[in-house]
Each structure stands twice: as structure tokens, then as C-alpha cells.
Amino acid sequence: MTNTQSHAKRELELLAKTTPDAIVTPFANEILALCEAFGKSGQSGSSAPYTASAISQTIKKLMMFET
């Protein structure tokens, strides 16, 4: 388990305890898998924000059926 996934797991567990009906809770496994892949991708402190932003923007566009 990468540090990124470990952090995400703690935060998602805390969210589930404090807000059981959080909209992201059903997607916890997928989020953790994405965080693991990101953690293994070798991002540095300067590239991580850019890459994380690119991933989140891409996911948003795909879910909104945008090109």
C-alpha cells in the first residue's frame, strides 16, 4: 500500500464514520485503487499537483460525457 492510498483509506474511513451517507462512500474502492496507481506512478512534489488535477479533470469530463 502506498502512502497515497494509506492516507486516502484513513480519510475515507473517517468520512464513513462521520458522514455515513457521503456521496463518495460507494466509490471508496475505486478511489483507493486510483490513489494506489497514483502513488506508484512516481510523481514528485512538483508534478503531483499537475497530475492530480489532470486526472480529476479527465474523470469529470468523462462522467459528464464531454470530449
C-alpha positions as CSV (number, residue, x, y, z in Angstrom):
1,M,0.0,0.0,0.0
2,T,1.4,3.4,-1.0
3,N,1.4,6.4,1.3
4,T,-1.2,8.0,-1.0
5,Q,-3.5,5.0,-0.7
6,S,-2.9,4.8,3.1
7,H,-3.8,8.4,3.5
8,A,-6.9,8.1,1.4
9,K,-8.0,5.0,3.3
10,R,-7.8,6.8,6.6
11,E,-9.7,9.8,5.3
12,L,-12.4,7.7,3.6
13,E,-12.8,5.6,6.8
14,L,-13.2,8.8,8.8
15,L,-15.7,10.2,6.3
16,A,-17.7,7.0,6.5
17,K,-17.9,7.2,10.3
18,T,-18.8,10.9,10.4
19,T,-21.0,11.1,7.3
20,P,-22.3,7.6,6.6
21,D,-24.3,8.8,3.6
22,A,-21.5,10.7,1.9
23,I,-21.9,10.7,-1.8
24,V,-18.4,9.3,-2.4
25,T,-18.7,6.4,0.0
26,P,-20.0,3.9,-2.6
27,F,-16.9,4.7,-4.7
28,A,-14.3,4.1,-1.9
29,N,-12.7,1.0,-3.5
30,E,-12.3,2.7,-6.9
31,I,-10.9,5.9,-5.2
32,L,-8.4,3.7,-3.3
33,A,-7.4,1.9,-6.4
34,L,-6.8,5.2,-8.2
35,C,-4.8,6.6,-5.2
36,E,-2.7,3.4,-5.3
37,A,-1.9,3.8,-9.0
38,F,-1.1,7.5,-8.5
39,G,1.1,6.6,-5.6
40,K,3.0,4.1,-7.7
41,S,3.4,6.5,-10.6
42,G,6.4,8.2,-9.2
43,Q,5.1,11.8,-9.0
44,S,7.3,14.3,-7.4
45,G,6.3,17.3,-5.3
46,S,6.2,19.5,-8.3
47,S,4.4,17.1,-10.7
48,A,1.9,15.7,-8.3
49,P,-0.5,18.7,-8.3
50,Y,-0.5,18.9,-12.1
51,T,-1.1,15.2,-12.5
52,A,-3.8,15.0,-9.8
53,S,-5.5,17.9,-11.5
54,A,-5.3,16.4,-14.9
55,I,-6.7,13.1,-13.6
56,S,-9.6,14.7,-11.8
57,Q,-10.5,17.0,-14.7
58,T,-10.4,14.0,-17.1
59,I,-12.7,11.9,-14.8
60,K,-15.1,14.8,-14.5
61,K,-15.3,15.3,-18.3
62,L,-15.8,11.6,-19.0
63,M,-18.6,11.4,-16.4
64,M,-20.2,14.4,-18.0
65,F,-19.9,12.8,-21.4
66,E,-17.6,15.6,-22.6
67,T,-14.7,15.1,-25.1
